[in-house]
Amino acid sequence: MNKMILIFMLGFFLFFPTAAQAQQPVEMDSVQVSLWPEYDQPNVLVMYDLKFSSTLSLPANFQFRIPSAAGEPYAVAMRGTDGGLTNMTYDTRIAGDWLWITFTTPSPEVRIEYYDSDLALQGGRRSFSYTWPGDYLVHSMKIQLQQPVNASAMDVQIQQVFASGEDSRTSGMGSGRPGGDGLLYFDALIGEIPAGDKVIVSAAYEKPDDLLSFQSQPVQPSQPITPQTAGRTTITGLVPWFLGALGILLIAGGAFWYWQSGQDTPPNRKNRPTRRQKEAVVTGSGRDESGEVYCSQCGKRAGGGDQYCRACGAALRNK
């Protein structure tokens, strides 16, 4: 009878290998939990960066749970080889206080985001609590907390509750470090978390206003700007346009000058002497070719019998 059972089980695993893979325990090489209270909504943004163990066969079916009070997750995405994130399809179901997310991932790295509404406001005092449910073995866990803009007196406590029944362990997160965005960050490296152990983060701080952190941030490009960035114009790229515009201006200016100079030229006239010039054309004796007498000094025509010019008084040369 035992031989028959053994043969049946062997045949089952040979013909249905996916069923055997489904029983494979899920382990995570690393998990980073980022907690950003009052970042872009008046609650707590929770972000999971999960990296599965290299022993996990891909693509893999995976289930993960978040508080049901949070509603649908904001994002379920996989990280590609280029470091970018791509949204994945998923299903959800509610079981008690938890919402289970089910999806299939072809990538060993997954990002899950949701907004936790468990943020208590009491005047200028704010507080919240976060719990890692402990469904999977994590070889290395890191927790990061972002202090909201204009917040102060941040008090953070981390408690690890052991599934074995041992006394829980509590630690703080230090004084924080300034980030590149001008906000303060608190980091804690928890280390290995066995399946079944819970990690609880409790935080409290003072904040005099309702300003969200993202409203204080300068606008940043979604990716580094390089000469190859689409839509970016460089000085080198503008040079042909400048030269083309300059050429058009020169051509237009030359055409206008040519047209204007043609308008200023007086009409052609016969080259004939004026009256004064005509009066000055006399022979050496004071007479012109017609026999008329002109003054050799001022060129005025004299009357018949005049001995002196009536205009300037000079003696006339009648001979």
Secondary structure, DSSP 8 states (H G I E B T S, - for coil): -HHHHHHHHHHHHHH-HHHHHHTS--EEEEEEEEEEETSSSSSEEEEEEEEE-TTS-SSEEEEEEEEGGG-S-SEEEEE-TTS-EEE---EEEEETTEEEEEEEESSSEEEEEEEE--EEEETTEEEEEEEE---SEEEEEEEEEE--TT-EEEEEEEEEE-TT----EEEE-TT-EE-TTS-EEEEEEEEEE-TT-EEEEEEEEE-SS---GGGGS----SS---TTSTT---HHHHHHHHHHHHHHHHHHHHHHHHHHHHHHS---------HHHHHH---TTSB-TTS-BB-TTT--B--TT-SB-TTT--B----
